[in-house]
């Protein structure tokens, strides 16, 4: 990972888009909840990945003379 914060920002943006899509699908398809559940589950997986990166991936500190 080149930059931990950039990856986390991307994952958060994907989560928010998934949440909005799930919200719209929930009300647009009241008879069929399967698409809503799939989109919501995918959004939760993305948020879980963000959580794992935040707490378990260490920031790499550059070495003093590393170019």
C-alpha positions in Angstrom: 0.0 0.0 0.0 1.5 3.3 -1.0 -0.5 5.5 1.2 -2.8 4.1 4.0 -4.9 7.3 4.2 -5.6 7.3 0.4 -6.8 3.7 0.5 -9.0 4.4 3.6 -10.5 7.4 1.9 -11.3 5.3 -1.2 -12.9 2.6 0.9 -15.0 5.1 2.8 -16.2 6.7 -0.5 -17.1 3.2 -1.8 -19.0 2.5 1.4 -21.0 5.7 1.2 -21.9 5.0 -2.4 -22.9 1.5 -1.5 -25.0 2.8 1.3 -26.8 5.3 -0.9 -27.4 2.7 -3.6 -28.8 0.2 -1.0 -31.1 2.9 0.4 -32.4 3.7 -3.1 -32.8 0.0 -4.0 -34.6 -0.7 -0.8 -37.4 1.7 -1.6 -37.3 1.3 -5.4 -37.9 -2.5 -5.2 -40.2 -3.1 -2.3 -41.2 -6.6 -3.5 -37.6 -8.0 -4.0 -35.1 -7.4 -1.1 -32.3 -9.6 -2.6 -30.6 -6.7 -4.5 -30.7 -4.6 -1.3 -29.2 -7.3 0.8 -26.4 -7.9 -1.8 -25.5 -4.2 -2.0 -25.7 -3.8 1.8 -23.5 -6.8 2.4 -20.9 -5.6 -0.1 -20.9 -2.2 1.6 -20.4 -3.8 5.0 -17.4 -5.9 3.6 -15.8 -2.7 2.3 -16.3 -1.0 5.7 -14.8 -4.0 7.4 -11.8 -3.8 5.1 -11.4 -0.1 6.2 -11.6 -1.1 9.8 -8.9 -3.8 9.4 -6.6 -1.4 7.6 -7.1 1.3 10.3 -6.3 -0.9 13.2 -4.1 -3.7 12.0 -1.9 -2.2 9.2 1.1 -0.4 10.5 2.3 2.8 8.8 5.7 2.2 7.2 8.2 4.8 8.3 10.8 5.6 5.6 14.4 4.7 6.4 16.8 7.6 6.8 18.7 7.3 3.5 16.1 5.4 1.5 15.5 6.9 -2.0 
